[in-house]
Amino acid sequence: MQRLIPASEPGVWRQALAPLGALDASYLPQYHLAYALRVPHSRPLLWHFSCAGQHFLYPFLLTPVVLGSVTTPYFDVSSVYGYTGPIATTADSRFIADAWTAFDAYTARQRVIAEFVRFSPFNGNQGLAHPQSCVLANRTLAVSRLPTSRAALLQSLGAKTRNMLRKAGQAGLVARELPLPQYLPQFRALYDATMARKQALEFFLHDDAYWQQLLALGPQGLRLFGSFSGARLVAAAMAVVDGASGLYHLGASLNECAPPGAGNLSLFALSCGLMESGVEFLNMTGGRTTDPNDALLLFKRSNANGTAIFHIGKRIVDPLAYNAVAAQWQQLQGSPPNTGKIVFWRP
C-alpha cells in the first residue's frame, strides 16, 4: 500500500505514525501546517508505504519551483525547518529499496526535480536516506539527555551555567510554566522585541496565522516557560513536544541588560518541566551558522548536557529538468544559480 496523507488530516497522519514509536516532535502534523505557512504555496504531506506489516513514512513539503515571477511546471520536496526525514519500522534493505522505488514513481509523476532533507538527531535516521542522496554532517547541536531529577540535571550542566542560575535566584528571579494561549501575547511582544534588537532576518518573524497554528499543538504539544522579575516577564522559552522528544523552538529576553541568568533560568525551567512530564531528549538546536564557536550555539551548549550532529541530505531527482531550470534562472537573473543550495530558487 502507498498513500499521501495531508497534514490537514492530523488524526490520519498521527495514526500512520503510530507504529514507529517515539519520534522527533518535528514530525507532528500541526508543526508541519505551521511551517508550511512560511513557504509560499507549499503542501505538507506524509508519504506512507507499507508491505507485509512494515511501514515507511516520509513527511515533506511539496512546493512549486518558482523563479522570481515565473512559475515552472516543476516541484521540489523538502523537510520542514526542523528535524524529520524518512523513518521506517524495519531496516531491511529490500523493504527500504522497495519504498524508495515507489516514492520515485510518485516524484516522477509529480515532476519533482530536487529534494532537501533535514534528518532527526533524536531518531538518527540519516541511514534511511535515498541511495542517491548526498548526506552531509551540517553542524553541531546542543542537546540534553534528560535525567530523572532536577538535582541530577543541574549537576549535568557546566559550572558557569550553575553560577548564572544562582545569580538569577539571588536577583529574585522566579521561573514557571506559563499557560497558553493566555500568555501568548506577552511572549509575542517579548519575542518581537528580541528579534528587532538582534536585527533578525524576516524569516524569523511570525504572523498571526503562524502563532495560531502553533497553538493547535495543544497544551501538551506546545510548552512555554518564563522568568519573572516581580510581575514582569523578562525571559521565556518555548518548546514543541511529543512524547519523549522535545524541541526548543523559540526564545526571547527583555533586553541586553536583562537580570543576570534570566535566559538560563528560563531554559532550566523548560528542561525541568519537560523532564518531569516524561521527555527524555531535548534538542536545544544549533547556532546561527555552522561555526562550532557560534555565539548562540555556545549559549545553548552551556544550557544543555550534550551535543549531537545534525545531518542534511541533498538530491537532484531529475537532472535534465534541474539543469533546464538552472539555465532558465541564469537567463532571467543574468548569473548562474548557487547550486550549492540545492533549492536555489527559494528566498
C-alpha positions, 0 to 999 in steps of 0.5 A: 500500500502507498498513500499521501496523507495531508497534514490537514488530516492530523488524526490520519497522519498521527495514526500512520505514525503510530507504529514507529514509536517515539519520534522527533516532535518535528514530525507532528502534523500541526508543526508541519501546517505551521511551517508550511505557512512560511513557504509560499504555496507549499503542501505538507504531506506524509508519504506512507508505504507499507508491505507485509506489516512494515511501514515507511513514512516520509513527511515533506513539503511539496512546493512549486519551483518558482523563479522570481515571477515565473512559475515552472511546471516543476516541484521540489520536496523538502523537510520542514525547518526542523528535524524529520526525514524518512523513518521506517519500522524495519531496516531491511534493505529490500523493504527500504529499496522497495519504498524508495522505488515507489516514492520515485514513481510518485516524484516522477509523476509529480515532476519533482526535480530536487529534494532537501532533507533535514534528518532527526538527531533524536531518531538518527535516521540519516541511514534511511536516506535515498541511495542517491542522496548526498548526506552531509554532517551540517553542524553541531547541536546542543542537546540534553539527555534528560535525567530523572531529577532536577538535582541530577540535571543541574549537576549535568550542566557546566559550572558557569551555567550553575553560577548564572542560575544562582545569580538569577535566584539571588536577583529574585528571579522566579521561573514557571510554566506559563499557560497558553494561549493566555500568555501568548501575547506577552511572549509575542511582544517579548519575542518581537522585541528580541528579534528587532534588537538582534536585527533578525532576518524576516524569516524569523518573524511570525504572523498571526496565522503562524502563532495560531497554528502553533497553538493547535499543538495543544497544551501538551504539544506546545510548552512555554516557560518564563522568568519573572522579575516581580510581575514582569516577564523578562525571559521565556522559552518555548518548546514543541513536544511529543512524547519523549522528544522535545524541541526548543523552538523559540526564545526571547529576553527583555533586553541586553541588560536583562537580570543576570541568568534570566535566559538560563533560568528560563531554559532550566525551567523548560528542561525541568518541566519537560523532564518531569512530564516524561521527555527524555531528549531535548534538542536545544538546536544549533547556532546561527551558522555552522561555526562550532564557536557560534555565539548562540550555539555556545549559549545553548551548549552551556544550557544543555548536557550534550551535543549531537550532529545534525545531518542534511541530505541533498538530491537532484531527482531529475537532472535534465529538468534541474539543469533546464531550470538552472539555465532558465534562472541564469537567463532571467537573473543574468548569473548562474544559480548557487547550486550549492543550495540545492533549492536555489530558487527559494528566498 
